[in-house]
Amino acid sequence: MSTDAPETARLQYFGPNWFASVMGTGIVATAAASLPVHLPGLRGFAEGVWVIATALLVLLIVAVSVQWVRHPTVARSQVRNPQMTHFYGAAPMALMTVGLGALLLGKDLVGTRLAVDLDWVLWTAGTIGGLFTAMTIPFLMFTQLEVGPDAAFGGWLMPVVPPMVSAASGALLLQQLPPGTARTTMFYGCFAMFGLSLIAALIIITMIWSRLAHYGTSGSARVPTLWIVLGPLGQGITAAGLLGSVAALAVKPEIASGMDVFAVLFGVPVWGFAVLWIALATALTVRTMRRGMPFALTWWSLTFPVGTYVTGTTQLAVHTDLPAFKVAAVIAYAGLLSTWLLVAVRTARGSLRGNLLQPPPSAGPVRAREVAKQELNQYNQEKIQQLSEAQLKVQTLLGERFLGLADQRVFRAALIDRHRQLRDSGGAEGLVCRHRAFIRLLNAALQGDGREQ
């Protein structure tokens, strides 16, 4: 019998996906700091949100440390969970998001020297961790995890996106290095990480598109992860823009000029595809919400990726000086802010109730078709239950109005037998439709009989 205190016992199933909350909170701050328009009170708000993200990061680091000390078996099992393991990429991105916030916003709160040093530490730790996840998680998928042909989902992007975050945030640290070999090396290193993440992300996005076309969405709780696709797109535009802006500090003028042009030639087409994906993801999310989409930590997928779209749009506004991009950045930030508030409140509520500290999904392979069938069967079973209740109502009315006691017993037995047949059918849609029509006809007959009387 476990002797853990209730507080530590609740951390038994703490997962790396919690770091997505730091990413989503931190991007609200950093996106506000880089918006192409300046609104009264926005910087003060951004500084406050950055403090919250920093405190949350410290809290989660303590929580994961407690988990590995008190529940090492559970913690190790998450590494080989085909859904949870991908979210180990969230921790490096959380570190770098808070570090970037220190550089952009922390100067006024903790001083320039401490803010820069903090960013260096967090960027270095995040970059090493991100390169590690970008290599080890795919290797684990290729060699040890059982992966079905319809298992691709947005979470697959989480291990390979951190190098893109390193490229974008590293560009802002270039000027902290002395001119010369170190600065040039870091510039090309960031550009290499840009390519590493971009190409891997394009491969995975193609697999996600194929999965959607052939198998559809894979369960309501995972639909929000479709928004993760925006992450490498928006962060890629951001990285290209920032590297183009600082290229003159590290490379030859002709190369720097080409990098500045590349920021636009690459950024605008990718931005166009990002708009298409926003439309598709919105439609699929609304469709799922109408069917009932339970709250889960996957909802944080609606924050950080949208934030990268904001920062990417901001970079296009800077490089093109086009008012349309400035307006788009502000509108996207408004959407990010409202979504962050919603998800943050729901997360706080779920954390207090303990609903979000549950065992991770099954360690078996994820198959979209099976999940979709389970979801459809559950939906049909709910409809059958509703129809059964209506059936009992009709039974009572018919018994009262038309049948004697003996006939009531016969009719009751017939309805019970029909209900058993419907239940044993596994909730087939055709039987549900016919049964619904049967109930409507009987109700109409009863109403007509009432009017005649």
C-alpha positions as CSV (number, residue, x, y, z in Angstrom):
1,M,0.0,0.0,0.0
2,S,1.4,3.4,-1.0
3,T,2.4,5.8,1.8
4,D,2.7,8.8,-0.5
5,A,1.0,12.0,0.7
6,P,-2.0,13.0,-1.3
7,E,-0.2,15.9,-2.9
8,T,2.7,13.7,-4.2
9,A,0.4,10.9,-5.1
10,R,-1.5,13.2,-7.4
11,L,1.8,13.8,-9.3
12,Q,2.1,10.1,-10.1
13,Y,0.6,10.6,-13.6
14,F,2.1,14.0,-14.2
15,G,3.2,14.1,-17.9
16,P,5.5,16.2,-20.1
17,N,2.4,17.6,-21.8
18,W,2.0,19.9,-18.9
19,F,4.9,22.0,-20.2
20,A,2.6,23.0,-23.1
21,S,0.9,25.4,-20.6
22,V,4.2,27.2,-20.1
23,M,4.6,27.4,-23.9
24,G,1.1,28.8,-24.3
25,T,1.5,31.3,-21.5
26,G,4.9,32.4,-22.5
27,I,4.0,33.0,-26.1
28,V,1.2,35.4,-25.0
29,A,3.9,37.5,-23.4
30,T,6.5,37.4,-26.2
31,A,4.0,37.9,-29.0
32,A,2.7,41.0,-27.2
33,A,6.2,42.4,-26.9
34,S,6.8,42.0,-30.6
35,L,3.5,43.2,-32.1
36,P,3.9,45.7,-34.9
37,V,1.5,48.1,-33.0
38,H,1.8,49.6,-29.6
39,L,-1.2,49.6,-27.4
40,P,-1.4,51.3,-24.0
41,G,-0.8,48.9,-21.1
42,L,0.2,46.1,-23.4
43,R,3.8,45.9,-22.3
44,G,2.9,45.9,-18.6
45,F,0.4,43.1,-19.3
46,A,3.0,41.1,-21.2
47,E,5.5,41.5,-18.3
48,G,2.9,40.2,-15.9
49,V,2.1,37.2,-18.1
50,W,5.9,36.5,-18.4
51,V,6.2,36.4,-14.6
52,I,3.3,33.9,-14.5
53,A,5.0,31.7,-17.2
54,T,8.3,31.8,-15.3
55,A,6.6,30.8,-12.0
56,L,4.7,28.0,-13.8
57,L,7.9,26.7,-15.3
58,V,9.6,26.5,-11.9
59,L,6.5,24.8,-10.5
60,L,6.5,22.2,-13.2
61,I,10.2,21.5,-12.9
62,V,9.7,20.8,-9.2
63,A,6.6,18.6,-10.0
64,V,8.4,16.5,-12.6
65,S,11.4,16.1,-10.2
66,V,9.1,14.8,-7.5
67,Q,7.5,12.4,-10.0
68,W,10.8,10.9,-11.0
69,V,11.9,10.5,-7.4
70,R,8.6,9.2,-6.0
71,H,7.1,7.4,-9.0
72,P,10.1,6.5,-11.3
73,T,8.3,3.5,-12.8
74,V,5.3,5.5,-14.0
75,A,7.7,8.3,-15.3
76,R,9.7,5.8,-17.3
77,S,6.6,4.2,-18.7
78,Q,5.6,7.5,-20.3
79,V,8.8,7.5,-22.4
80,R,7.5,4.4,-24.2
81,N,3.9,5.6,-24.5
82,P,3.2,6.2,-28.2
83,Q,1.1,9.3,-27.4
84,M,2.8,10.8,-24.4
85,T,6.5,10.4,-25.5
86,H,6.1,13.0,-28.2
87,F,5.3,15.7,-25.7
88,Y,8.8,15.5,-24.2
89,G,9.5,18.1,-26.8
90,A,7.4,20.6,-24.9
91,A,9.9,21.0,-22.0
92,P,12.7,22.4,-24.2
93,M,10.3,24.8,-25.9
94,A,9.0,25.9,-22.5
95,L,12.5,26.7,-21.4
96,M,13.3,28.8,-24.5
97,T,10.0,30.6,-24.4
98,V,10.6,31.8,-20.9
99,G,14.2,32.7,-21.8
100,L,13.0,34.7,-24.8
101,G,10.6,36.5,-22.6
102,A,13.4,37.4,-20.2
103,L,15.3,39.0,-23.1
104,L,12.3,40.9,-24.4
105,L,10.5,41.8,-21.2
106,G,12.6,40.8,-18.2
107,K,15.1,43.7,-18.6
108,D,12.7,46.1,-16.9
109,L,12.1,43.7,-14.0
110,V,15.4,42.0,-13.2
111,G,17.9,44.1,-15.0
112,T,19.6,43.7,-18.4
113,R,22.5,41.5,-17.2
114,L,20.4,39.0,-15.3
115,A,17.8,38.9,-18.1
116,V,20.5,38.1,-20.8
117,D,22.2,35.5,-18.6
118,L,18.9,33.8,-17.9
119,D,18.1,33.7,-21.6
120,W,21.5,32.2,-22.4
121,V,21.0,29.5,-19.8
122,L,17.5,28.6,-20.8
123,W,18.3,28.8,-24.5
124,T,21.3,26.5,-24.1
125,A,19.4,24.0,-22.0
126,G,16.4,24.1,-24.4
127,T,18.6,23.7,-27.5
128,I,20.4,20.7,-26.2
129,G,17.1,19.2,-25.0
130,G,15.4,20.0,-28.3
131,L,18.1,18.4,-30.4
132,F,18.0,15.4,-28.1
133,T,14.2,14.9,-28.6
134,A,14.4,15.6,-32.3
135,M,16.7,12.6,-32.7
136,T,15.7,10.2,-29.9
137,I,11.9,10.3,-30.2
138,P,11.8,9.5,-33.9
139,F,14.4,6.8,-33.3
140,L,12.1,5.3,-30.6
141,M,9.2,5.4,-33.1
142,F,11.3,3.7,-35.8
143,T,12.7,0.9,-33.7
144,Q,10.5,0.2,-30.6
145,L,7.1,1.7,-30.6
146,E,4.2,0.0,-32.4
147,V,2.8,2.6,-34.8
148,G,-0.2,2.0,-37.0
149,P,-0.6,3.4,-40.5
150,D,-3.3,5.8,-39.2
151,A,-1.6,6.9,-36.0
152,A,-0.1,10.2,-37.2
153,F,-1.4,13.2,-35.2
154,G,-0.2,16.7,-34.4
155,G,1.8,15.5,-31.4
156,W,4.3,13.9,-33.7
157,L,5.6,17.5,-34.4
158,M,6.4,18.2,-30.8
159,P,9.9,16.5,-30.7
160,V,11.1,18.1,-34.0
161,V,9.9,21.7,-33.5
162,P,12.3,22.7,-30.7
163,P,15.2,23.3,-33.0
164,M,13.1,25.8,-34.9
165,V,12.4,27.6,-31.6
166,S,16.2,27.6,-31.0
167,A,16.7,29.2,-34.4
168,A,14.2,32.0,-33.8
169,S,15.3,32.8,-30.2
170,G,18.9,32.3,-31.0
171,A,18.8,35.0,-33.6
172,L,18.1,37.6,-30.9
173,L,21.1,36.4,-28.9
174,L,23.5,37.0,-31.8
175,Q,24.2,40.6,-30.8
176,Q,25.2,39.4,-27.3
177,L,28.3,37.7,-28.9
178,P,31.4,39.6,-30.0
179,P,31.8,40.0,-33.7
180,G,33.8,37.2,-35.4
181,T,33.8,33.5,-35.7
182,A,31.6,32.8,-32.6
183,R,28.8,35.0,-33.9
184,T,29.0,33.6,-37.5
185,T,29.1,30.1,-36.2
186,M,26.0,30.6,-34.1
187,F,24.2,32.3,-37.1
188,Y,24.8,29.3,-39.4
189,G,24.0,26.9,-36.5
190,C,20.6,28.6,-36.1
191,F,20.0,28.4,-39.8
192,A,20.9,24.7,-39.8
193,M,18.4,24.0,-37.0
194,F,15.8,26.0,-39.0
195,G,16.3,23.4,-41.9
196,L,16.4,20.4,-39.6
197,S,13.1,21.3,-38.0
198,L,11.4,22.5,-41.2
199,I,12.1,19.4,-43.4
200,A,11.1,17.0,-40.6
201,A,8.0,19.0,-39.9
202,L,7.0,19.0,-43.6
203,I,7.3,15.2,-43.7
204,I,5.1,14.8,-40.6
205,I,2.5,17.4,-41.8
206,T,2.2,15.4,-45.0
207,M,1.5,12.2,-43.0
208,I,-1.1,14.1,-40.9
209,W,-2.9,15.3,-44.1
210,S,-2.9,11.7,-45.4
211,R,-4.3,10.4,-42.1
212,L,-7.1,12.9,-42.2
213,A,-7.9,12.1,-45.9
214,H,-7.9,8.3,-45.4
215,Y,-9.1,7.9,-41.8
216,G,-10.6,11.2,-40.6
217,T,-10.1,12.7,-37.2
218,S,-8.9,10.3,-34.5
219,G,-11.1,11.0,-31.5
220,S,-12.4,14.2,-30.0
221,A,-9.7,14.7,-27.4
222,R,-6.9,14.7,-30.0
223,V,-8.6,17.1,-32.5
224,P,-7.0,20.2,-30.9
225,T,-3.5,18.8,-31.7
226,L,-4.2,19.6,-35.4
227,W,-3.4,23.1,-34.4
228,I,0.2,22.1,-33.6
229,V,0.8,22.1,-37.4
230,L,0.8,25.9,-37.1
231,G,3.8,25.7,-34.8
232,P,6.5,24.9,-37.3
233,L,4.8,27.1,-40.0
234,G,4.6,30.2,-37.8
235,Q,7.9,29.6,-36.0
236,G,9.5,29.0,-39.4
237,I,8.3,32.4,-40.7
238,T,9.5,33.9,-37.4
239,A,12.9,32.3,-37.6
240,A,13.4,33.3,-41.2
241,G,12.4,36.9,-40.4
242,L,14.7,37.2,-37.4
243,L,17.7,35.6,-39.0
244,G,17.2,37.9,-42.0
245,S,17.1,40.9,-39.7
246,V,20.4,40.1,-37.9
247,A,22.2,38.5,-40.8
248,A,24.2,41.7,-41.4
249,L,25.8,41.3,-38.0
250,A,27.2,37.8,-38.7
251,V,27.8,37.2,-42.5
252,K,28.9,39.0,-45.6
253,P,26.7,41.8,-47.0
254,E,25.7,39.9,-50.1
255,I,24.6,36.9,-48.0
256,A,22.8,39.1,-45.5
257,S,20.9,40.8,-48.3
258,G,19.8,37.3,-49.6
259,M,18.7,36.3,-46.1
260,D,16.6,39.4,-45.9
261,V,14.9,38.6,-49.2
262,F,14.5,34.9,-48.2
263,A,12.5,36.0,-45.2
264,V,9.8,37.3,-47.5
265,L,10.1,34.8,-50.3
266,F,9.8,32.0,-47.8
267,G,7.5,33.6,-45.3
268,V,4.6,34.8,-47.5
269,P,3.9,31.4,-49.2
270,V,4.1,29.6,-45.9
271,W,1.9,32.2,-44.3
272,G,-0.7,31.5,-47.0
273,F,-0.7,27.8,-46.2
274,A,-1.0,28.6,-42.5
275,V,-4.2,30.6,-43.3
276,L,-5.5,27.5,-45.1
277,W,-4.6,25.3,-42.2
278,I,-6.3,27.7,-39.7
279,A,-9.5,27.4,-41.7
280,L,-9.4,23.6,-41.8
281,A,-8.4,23.2,-38.2
282,T,-11.2,25.6,-37.2
283,A,-13.8,23.7,-39.1
284,L,-12.7,20.4,-37.7
285,T,-12.6,21.8,-34.2
286,V,-16.0,23.3,-34.4
287,R,-17.4,20.1,-35.9
288,T,-16.0,18.1,-32.9
289,M,-17.2,20.6,-30.3
290,R,-20.7,20.3,-31.6
291,R,-20.4,16.5,-31.0
292,G,-18.9,17.1,-27.6
293,M,-15.2,17.7,-27.2
294,P,-14.1,17.0,-23.6
295,F,-11.5,19.3,-22.1
296,A,-7.9,18.0,-21.9
297,L,-4.4,19.4,-21.9
298,T,-4.5,19.0,-25.7
299,W,-6.4,22.2,-25.7
300,W,-3.1,24.0,-25.1
301,S,-2.4,23.2,-28.7
302,L,-4.7,26.1,-29.5
303,T,-2.3,28.6,-27.9
304,F,1.4,28.3,-28.7
305,P,1.0,27.5,-32.4
306,V,-1.4,30.4,-32.8
307,G,1.2,32.5,-31.0
308,T,3.9,31.5,-33.5
309,Y,1.5,32.6,-36.3
310,V,1.3,36.0,-34.6
311,T,5.0,36.4,-34.4
312,G,5.5,35.1,-37.9
313,T,2.9,37.6,-39.2
314,T,4.7,40.3,-37.2
315,Q,7.9,39.5,-39.0
316,L,6.2,39.8,-42.4
317,A,4.9,43.2,-41.3
318,V,8.4,44.3,-40.4
319,H,10.0,43.1,-43.6
320,T,7.2,44.2,-46.0
321,D,5.8,47.2,-44.1
322,L,2.4,46.1,-45.3
323,P,-0.6,47.3,-43.2
324,A,-2.5,44.1,-44.0
325,F,0.1,42.0,-42.1
326,K,-0.1,44.4,-39.1
327,V,-3.9,44.1,-39.0
328,A,-3.6,40.3,-39.3
329,A,-1.1,40.2,-36.5
330,V,-3.4,42.2,-34.1
331,I,-6.5,40.1,-35.0
332,A,-4.5,36.8,-34.5
333,Y,-3.2,38.1,-31.1
334,A,-6.8,38.9,-30.0
335,G,-7.8,35.3,-30.9
336,L,-4.7,34.0,-29.0
337,L,-5.5,36.0,-25.9
338,S,-9.1,34.9,-25.8
339,T,-8.2,31.2,-26.3
340,W,-5.4,31.4,-23.7
341,L,-7.8,32.8,-21.1
342,L,-10.3,30.1,-21.8
343,V,-7.8,27.2,-21.6
344,A,-6.0,28.7,-18.6
345,V,-9.3,28.9,-16.6
346,R,-10.3,25.4,-17.6
347,T,-6.9,24.0,-16.7
348,A,-6.9,25.7,-13.3
349,R,-10.4,24.2,-12.6
350,G,-9.4,20.8,-13.8
351,S,-6.2,20.9,-11.7
352,L,-8.0,21.7,-8.5
353,R,-10.5,18.9,-9.1
354,G,-7.8,16.5,-10.1
355,N,-9.4,15.7,-13.4
356,L,-6.2,16.4,-15.4
357,L,-4.0,14.2,-13.2
358,Q,-5.2,11.0,-14.6
359,P,-3.3,8.0,-16.1
360,P,-2.0,8.6,-19.6
361,P,-3.7,6.9,-22.6
362,S,-3.1,3.3,-23.3
363,A,0.4,2.3,-24.2
364,G,-0.9,0.4,-27.2
365,P,-0.7,1.7,-30.8
366,V,-3.0,4.6,-31.7
367,R,-5.3,3.8,-34.6
368,A,-7.6,6.6,-35.9
369,R,-10.2,4.2,-37.3
370,E,-10.6,2.3,-34.1
371,V,-10.9,5.5,-32.1
372,A,-13.5,6.9,-34.5
373,K,-15.5,3.7,-34.3
374,Q,-15.5,3.8,-30.5
375,E,-16.6,7.4,-30.6
376,L,-19.4,6.6,-33.1
377,N,-20.6,3.6,-31.0
378,Q,-20.7,5.7,-27.9
379,Y,-22.7,8.4,-29.7
380,N,-25.2,5.7,-31.0
381,Q,-25.5,4.1,-27.6
382,E,-26.5,7.5,-26.1
383,K,-29.1,7.9,-28.8
384,I,-30.4,4.4,-28.2
385,Q,-30.8,5.2,-24.5
386,Q,-32.8,8.3,-25.4
387,L,-35.0,6.3,-27.7
388,S,-35.5,3.6,-25.1
389,E,-36.8,6.2,-22.7
390,A,-39.2,7.5,-25.3
391,Q,-40.2,3.9,-26.0
392,L,-41.2,3.4,-22.3
393,K,-43.3,6.6,-22.5
394,V,-45.1,5.3,-25.6
395,Q,-45.6,2.0,-23.9
396,T,-47.3,3.6,-20.9
397,L,-49.6,5.8,-23.0
398,L,-50.6,3.0,-25.3
399,G,-51.3,0.7,-22.4
400,E,-53.5,3.4,-20.7
401,R,-55.5,4.3,-23.8
402,F,-55.9,1.2,-25.9
403,L,-55.0,-2.0,-24.2
404,G,-56.4,-4.1,-21.4
405,L,-54.2,-5.6,-18.7
406,A,-53.4,-8.8,-20.7
407,D,-52.7,-6.8,-23.8
408,Q,-50.4,-4.5,-21.8
409,R,-48.3,-7.5,-20.8
410,V,-48.0,-8.7,-24.4
411,F,-47.1,-5.3,-25.7
412,R,-44.5,-4.8,-22.9
413,A,-42.9,-8.1,-23.8
414,A,-42.7,-7.1,-27.5
415,L,-41.1,-3.7,-26.7
416,I,-38.6,-5.3,-24.4
417,D,-37.7,-7.8,-27.1
418,R,-37.2,-5.1,-29.7
419,H,-35.0,-3.1,-27.3
420,R,-32.9,-6.2,-26.7
421,Q,-32.5,-6.7,-30.5
422,L,-31.5,-3.0,-30.9
423,R,-28.9,-3.3,-28.1
424,D,-27.4,-6.5,-29.5
425,S,-27.0,-4.9,-32.9
426,G,-24.1,-2.7,-31.5
427,G,-25.9,0.6,-32.2
428,A,-26.1,0.3,-36.0
429,E,-27.2,3.6,-37.5
430,G,-29.9,2.1,-39.7
431,L,-31.7,0.6,-36.8
432,V,-31.5,3.8,-34.8
433,C,-33.1,5.7,-37.7
434,R,-35.9,3.2,-38.1
435,H,-36.6,3.0,-34.4
436,R,-36.7,6.8,-34.2
437,A,-39.3,6.9,-37.0
438,F,-41.3,4.2,-35.2
439,I,-41.4,6.4,-32.0
440,R,-42.4,9.5,-34.0
441,L,-45.3,7.7,-35.7
442,L,-46.7,6.3,-32.4
443,N,-46.4,9.8,-30.8
444,A,-48.2,11.3,-33.7
445,A,-51.0,8.7,-33.5
446,L,-51.4,9.3,-29.8
447,Q,-51.6,13.1,-30.3
448,G,-54.1,12.7,-33.1
449,D,-56.2,10.4,-30.8
450,G,-56.1,13.0,-28.1
451,R,-57.4,15.7,-30.4
452,E,-60.2,13.5,-31.6
453,Q,-61.3,12.8,-28.0
